[in-house]
Amino acid sequence: MSANVPYDLPERLTELVTSLFSVDELAHLGEFWPAGRPFGQVLALGGPDTGALIAREVLGSGRVDEFLLLLQEKRPLRRDEIDAMQRRWQTHCRSIGSDPPELLPLSAEMERIQQYAEGDDALVHQETTALHLLHALLAVQAGYEAQARLSELIPRPHLLRTLRALARVAASEIPEGTRVVRQGYARLWAQADALAQRRSGVKLQYPDMLMAFCALRSADVGEYLKAIGVTWAEFDSNVPKPMSQVIQPEALEAPVAVLPSLPALQLAHYEDVYGRFVMLKRMHNEELGDFTLEKFIHMLHTKTTELMKQPDIIDVEFVPYVKQGKPALRANFRRRDAPQVVYPGEP
């Protein structure tokens, strides 16, 4: 655990977690945690110390903000206590000069969708939920084919009637432990931003939010889909898959291996990308060091081979660009029989 964490924070977080969930409930909490995190391994241990183990894991991995969003989603009637812990954590972060991660700006259509979801034009409400966001994604015209397909799959008038019915129930009238459709909103925005940055986007776009729904599968949205006879698989099938991927800087540090003979056009593409990338680095006064053509070609060919193992990818192209003031590289790929996804305003 980081030495910068206040001595009493692990104990406070442990007390909060154990007051919100029983040991058995904690054992099921891992399914809502991002896939591939060690958190699931901690939960598998079980036992009375599970709460303390979770607190230690969350603090040690630096994922406190993400974890508190999860707690807000699963225990909406205990928001005051969770919010108090969040304020305590944010105060600590500011005291050590740790700023929150910089979020990508929203595209124009996502700004309209956010305003619609949080506003009262469609429905007067006190707290915006994942279902409000889903309704906004269907209601605000964004010009994507996926929106038209999802609008046919999920009737918007029925969804609006459901939200109005839920709005009539006051939180004070709902007994503790009852599932409340009041969760998922903040986590979806955080997940969409992470997906946008992973695909090397410069703005958070409509398809990023759709993919965030597929990745998180919020319980309230899942229950609504089930109620209208729609499966997550059907929802997923109407969401476009990403068409690009950011190349991580550490990939450039890979050791050089003997390259196989490459087709002339593929080699020419790699050399062209190298030339443009070097030009960007020089324009931004970055040192080249041992950044050689041979190493660069090896990295691109390795990435191409990795992506082409996916059965639906039929072509890969690399594009140098500038991200947050620094030269970066992304892989654009074409999928078999997939509609082209256009991200307006990006390089």
Buried (B, 14 or more C-beta within 10 A) or exposed (E): EEEEBBEEBBEBBBBBBBEBBEEEEBBEBBEBBBEEBEBBEBBEEEEEEBBBBBBBBBBEBEBBBBBBBBBBBBBBBBBEBBEEBBEBBBEBBEEEEEEEEEBBEBBEBBBBBBEBBBBEEBBEBEBBBBBBBBBBBBBBEBEBEBBBBBBEBBEBEEBBEBBEEBBEEEEEEBEEEEEBBBBBBBBBBBBBBBBBBBBBBBBBBBBBBBBBBBBBBBBBBBEBBEEEEBEBEEBBEBBBBBBBBBBEEEEBEEEEEEEEEBEEEBBEBBBEBBEBBBEBBEEEEEEEEEBEEEBBBBBBBBBBEEBEEEEEBEEBEBBBBEBEEEBBBBBBBEBEEBEEBEBEEBE
